[in-house]
């Protein structure tokens, strides 16, 4: 087994409809609520929003790693992360993700696509979701 670099620990009670989640260090402390689109009051966050923020933040870190390896500037990256919750037809649910990456410092369209493609290989969220859910990527508006 590989050496563990970091462990995140959290406790949730009450579930996604009327719950509370907190990390053991207290850095994240959130009220969990169903979104209005699913019949809730929307007065809190939900797992899909947390996943969207987590994936985008992780992907941005992976972009930084790839850019440094390629001696490129990517500190001005912006990632729009969209996470959709979908019925899977078997009584359960699936997620689908779209990450729209804007790299202003990388003007060459092909190079931007390649950096995003390489980051998708490095990112732990990408590695965890690969083959499990649909993930679509764009780089400066171009499909990856």
VEXNUKE-231994 format. One record per residue (C-alpha): residue number from 1; x negated, y negated, z. Coordinates in steps of 0.1 Angstrom, whole numbers. Layout:
<atom><resi>NUM</resi><px>X</px><py>Y</py><pz>Z</pz></atom>
...
This chain:
<atom><resi>1</resi><px>0</px><py>0</py><pz>0</pz></atom>
<atom><resi>2</resi><px>-12</px><py>-35</py><pz>-9</pz></atom>
<atom><resi>3</resi><px>-22</px><py>-60</py><pz>18</pz></atom>
<atom><resi>4</resi><px>8</px><py>-81</py><pz>29</pz></atom>
<atom><resi>5</resi><px>1</px><py>-118</py><pz>22</pz></atom>
<atom><resi>6</resi><px>32</px><py>-132</py><pz>39</pz></atom>
<atom><resi>7</resi><px>64</px><py>-120</py><pz>54</pz></atom>
<atom><resi>8</resi><px>96</px><py>-140</py><pz>56</pz></atom>
<atom><resi>9</resi><px>121</px><py>-131</py><pz>83</pz></atom>
<atom><resi>10</resi><px>157</px><py>-142</py><pz>86</pz></atom>
<atom><resi>11</resi><px>189</px><py>-133</py><pz>104</pz></atom>
<atom><resi>12</resi><px>224</px><py>-137</py><pz>90</pz></atom>
<atom><resi>13</resi><px>257</px><py>-133</py><pz>108</pz></atom>
<atom><resi>14</resi><px>292</px><py>-138</py><pz>95</pz></atom>
<atom><resi>15</resi><px>283</px><py>-131</py><pz>59</pz></atom>
<atom><resi>16</resi><px>287</px><py>-153</py><pz>29</pz></atom>
<atom><resi>17</resi><px>323</px><py>-165</py><pz>36</pz></atom>
<atom><resi>18</resi><px>318</px><py>-180</py><pz>71</pz></atom>
<atom><resi>19</resi><px>283</px><py>-172</py><pz>81</pz></atom>
<atom><resi>20</resi><px>251</px><py>-186</py><pz>95</pz></atom>
<atom><resi>21</resi><px>216</px><py>-179</py><pz>83</pz></atom>
<atom><resi>22</resi><px>183</px><py>-188</py><pz>100</pz></atom>
<atom><resi>23</resi><px>147</px><py>-180</py><pz>95</pz></atom>
<atom><resi>24</resi><px>128</px><py>-168</py><pz>126</pz></atom>
<atom><resi>25</resi><px>107</px><py>-200</py><pz>125</pz></atom>
<atom><resi>26</resi><px>137</px><py>-223</py><pz>123</pz></atom>
<atom><resi>27</resi><px>125</px><py>-239</py><pz>91</pz></atom>
<atom><resi>28</resi><px>157</px><py>-228</py><pz>73</pz></atom>
<atom><resi>29</resi><px>190</px><py>-230</py><pz>92</pz></atom>
<atom><resi>30</resi><px>221</px><py>-229</py><pz>70</pz></atom>
<atom><resi>31</resi><px>259</px><py>-225</py><pz>71</pz></atom>
<atom><resi>32</resi><px>270</px><py>-200</py><pz>46</pz></atom>
<atom><resi>33</resi><px>304</px><py>-206</py><pz>29</pz></atom>
<atom><resi>34</resi><px>322</px><py>-194</py><pz>-2</pz></atom>
<atom><resi>35</resi><px>320</px><py>-220</py><pz>-31</pz></atom>
<atom><resi>36</resi><px>353</px><py>-237</py><pz>-40</pz></atom>
<atom><resi>37</resi><px>352</px><py>-217</py><pz>-73</pz></atom>
<atom><resi>38</resi><px>357</px><py>-185</py><pz>-53</pz></atom>
<atom><resi>39</resi><px>384</px><py>-199</py><pz>-30</pz></atom>
<atom><resi>40</resi><px>362</px><py>-213</py><pz>-2</pz></atom>
<atom><resi>41</resi><px>358</px><py>-247</py><pz>11</pz></atom>
<atom><resi>42</resi><px>323</px><py>-251</py><pz>-2</pz></atom>
<atom><resi>43</resi><px>311</px><py>-268</py><pz>30</pz></atom>
<atom><resi>44</resi><px>279</px><py>-249</py><pz>32</pz></atom>
<atom><resi>45</resi><px>255</px><py>-231</py><pz>9</pz></atom>
<atom><resi>46</resi><px>258</px><py>-196</py><pz>-6</pz></atom>
<atom><resi>47</resi><px>234</px><py>-168</py><pz>-16</pz></atom>
<atom><resi>48</resi><px>234</px><py>-177</py><pz>-53</pz></atom>
<atom><resi>49</resi><px>223</px><py>-213</py><pz>-45</pz></atom>
<atom><resi>50</resi><px>196</px><py>-200</py><pz>-22</pz></atom>
<atom><resi>51</resi><px>185</px><py>-175</py><pz>-49</pz></atom>
<atom><resi>52</resi><px>185</px><py>-203</py><pz>-75</pz></atom>
<atom><resi>53</resi><px>162</px><py>-226</py><pz>-54</pz></atom>
<atom><resi>54</resi><px>140</px><py>-197</py><pz>-43</pz></atom>
<atom><resi>55</resi><px>135</px><py>-184</py><pz>-79</pz></atom>
<atom><resi>56</resi><px>128</px><py>-218</py><pz>-93</pz></atom>
<atom><resi>57</resi><px>103</px><py>-226</py><pz>-65</pz></atom>
<atom><resi>58</resi><px>85</px><py>-193</py><pz>-69</pz></atom>
<atom><resi>59</resi><px>84</px><py>-197</py><pz>-107</pz></atom>
<atom><resi>60</resi><px>69</px><py>-231</py><pz>-104</pz></atom>
<atom><resi>61</resi><px>42</px><py>-217</py><pz>-83</pz></atom>
<atom><resi>62</resi><px>35</px><py>-190</py><pz>-109</pz></atom>
<atom><resi>63</resi><px>34</px><py>-217</py><pz>-136</pz></atom>
<atom><resi>64</resi><px>7</px><py>-235</py><pz>-115</pz></atom>
<atom><resi>65</resi><px>-13</px><py>-203</py><pz>-113</pz></atom>
<atom><resi>66</resi><px>-11</px><py>-197</py><pz>-151</pz></atom>
<atom><resi>67</resi><px>-18</px><py>-233</py><pz>-159</pz></atom>
<atom><resi>68</resi><px>-49</px><py>-234</py><pz>-138</pz></atom>
<atom><resi>69</resi><px>-62</px><py>-201</py><pz>-154</pz></atom>
<atom><resi>70</resi><px>-57</px><py>-217</py><pz>-188</pz></atom>
<atom><resi>71</resi><px>-71</px><py>-251</py><pz>-177</pz></atom>
<atom><resi>72</resi><px>-39</px><py>-269</py><pz>-184</pz></atom>
<atom><resi>73</resi><px>-20</px><py>-296</py><pz>-165</pz></atom>
<atom><resi>74</resi><px>14</px><py>-286</py><pz>-153</pz></atom>
<atom><resi>75</resi><px>19</px><py>-306</py><pz>-121</pz></atom>
<atom><resi>76</resi><px>49</px><py>-325</py><pz>-136</pz></atom>
<atom><resi>77</resi><px>70</px><py>-293</py><pz>-143</pz></atom>
<atom><resi>78</resi><px>108</px><py>-294</py><pz>-137</pz></atom>
<atom><resi>79</resi><px>128</px><py>-262</py><pz>-135</pz></atom>
<atom><resi>80</resi><px>166</px><py>-261</py><pz>-138</pz></atom>
<atom><resi>81</resi><px>177</px><py>-228</py><pz>-123</pz></atom>
<atom><resi>82</resi><px>212</px><py>-214</py><pz>-130</pz></atom>
<atom><resi>83</resi><px>223</px><py>-183</py><pz>-112</pz></atom>
<atom><resi>84</resi><px>256</px><py>-167</py><pz>-122</pz></atom>
<atom><resi>85</resi><px>276</px><py>-142</py><pz>-102</pz></atom>
<atom><resi>86</resi><px>294</px><py>-117</py><pz>-125</pz></atom>
<atom><resi>87</resi><px>317</px><py>-87</py><pz>-120</pz></atom>
<atom><resi>88</resi><px>299</px><py>-56</py><pz>-133</pz></atom>
<atom><resi>89</resi><px>330</px><py>-36</py><pz>-143</pz></atom>
<atom><resi>90</resi><px>323</px><py>-9</py><pz>-117</pz></atom>
<atom><resi>91</resi><px>338</px><py>-28</py><pz>-87</pz></atom>
<atom><resi>92</resi><px>305</px><py>-46</py><pz>-78</pz></atom>
<atom><resi>93</resi><px>287</px><py>-77</py><pz>-89</pz></atom>
<atom><resi>94</resi><px>256</px><py>-86</py><pz>-109</pz></atom>
<atom><resi>95</resi><px>235</px><py>-117</py><pz>-112</pz></atom>
<atom><resi>96</resi><px>223</px><py>-134</py><pz>-143</pz></atom>
<atom><resi>97</resi><px>196</px><py>-161</py><pz>-143</pz></atom>
<atom><resi>98</resi><px>186</px><py>-189</py><pz>-167</pz></atom>
<atom><resi>99</resi><px>155</px><py>-209</py><pz>-160</pz></atom>
<atom><resi>100</resi><px>151</px><py>-240</py><pz>-181</pz></atom>
<atom><resi>101</resi><px>115</px><py>-252</py><pz>-177</pz></atom>
<atom><resi>102</resi><px>103</px><py>-286</py><pz>-188</pz></atom>
<atom><resi>103</resi><px>66</px><py>-291</py><pz>-190</pz></atom>
<atom><resi>104</resi><px>60</px><py>-328</py><pz>-201</pz></atom>
<atom><resi>105</resi><px>22</px><py>-324</py><pz>-200</pz></atom>
<atom><resi>106</resi><px>22</px><py>-295</py><pz>-225</pz></atom>
<atom><resi>107</resi><px>34</px><py>-311</py><pz>-257</pz></atom>
<atom><resi>108</resi><px>26</px><py>-281</py><pz>-280</pz></atom>
<atom><resi>109</resi><px>58</px><py>-261</py><pz>-282</pz></atom>
<atom><resi>110</resi><px>41</px><py>-227</py><pz>-287</pz></atom>
<atom><resi>111</resi><px>17</px><py>-233</py><pz>-258</pz></atom>
<atom><resi>112</resi><px>46</px><py>-242</py><pz>-235</pz></atom>
<atom><resi>113</resi><px>64</px><py>-210</py><pz>-244</pz></atom>
<atom><resi>114</resi><px>33</px><py>-190</py><pz>-238</pz></atom>
<atom><resi>115</resi><px>27</px><py>-206</py><pz>-204</pz></atom>
<atom><resi>116</resi><px>63</px><py>-198</py><pz>-193</pz></atom>
<atom><resi>117</resi><px>60</px><py>-163</py><pz>-207</pz></atom>
<atom><resi>118</resi><px>28</px><py>-157</py><pz>-187</pz></atom>
<atom><resi>119</resi><px>44</px><py>-172</py><pz>-156</pz></atom>
<atom><resi>120</resi><px>73</px><py>-147</py><pz>-159</pz></atom>
<atom><resi>121</resi><px>47</px><py>-119</py><pz>-157</pz></atom>
<atom><resi>122</resi><px>31</px><py>-135</py><pz>-125</pz></atom>
<atom><resi>123</resi><px>62</px><py>-146</py><pz>-106</pz></atom>
<atom><resi>124</resi><px>73</px><py>-122</py><pz>-78</pz></atom>
<atom><resi>125</resi><px>110</px><py>-130</py><pz>-84</pz></atom>
<atom><resi>126</resi><px>106</px><py>-122</py><pz>-121</pz></atom>
<atom><resi>127</resi><px>89</px><py>-90</py><pz>-112</pz></atom>
<atom><resi>128</resi><px>116</px><py>-81</py><pz>-87</pz></atom>
<atom><resi>129</resi><px>144</px><py>-88</py><pz>-112</pz></atom>
<atom><resi>130</resi><px>128</px><py>-74</py><pz>-144</pz></atom>
<atom><resi>131</resi><px>150</px><py>-46</py><pz>-158</pz></atom>
<atom><resi>132</resi><px>177</px><py>-52</py><pz>-131</pz></atom>
<atom><resi>133</resi><px>194</px><py>-84</py><pz>-142</pz></atom>
<atom><resi>134</resi><px>194</px><py>-107</py><pz>-173</pz></atom>
<atom><resi>135</resi><px>169</px><py>-135</py><pz>-170</pz></atom>
<atom><resi>136</resi><px>167</px><py>-160</py><pz>-199</pz></atom>
<atom><resi>137</resi><px>139</px><py>-186</py><pz>-201</pz></atom>
<atom><resi>138</resi><px>134</px><py>-218</py><pz>-221</pz></atom>
<atom><resi>139</resi><px>102</px><py>-239</py><pz>-223</pz></atom>
<atom><resi>140</resi><px>107</px><py>-275</py><pz>-233</pz></atom>
<atom><resi>141</resi><px>140</px><py>-265</py><pz>-249</pz></atom>
<atom><resi>142</resi><px>126</px><py>-236</py><pz>-269</pz></atom>
<atom><resi>143</resi><px>137</px><py>-200</py><pz>-261</pz></atom>
<atom><resi>144</resi><px>110</px><py>-178</py><pz>-245</pz></atom>
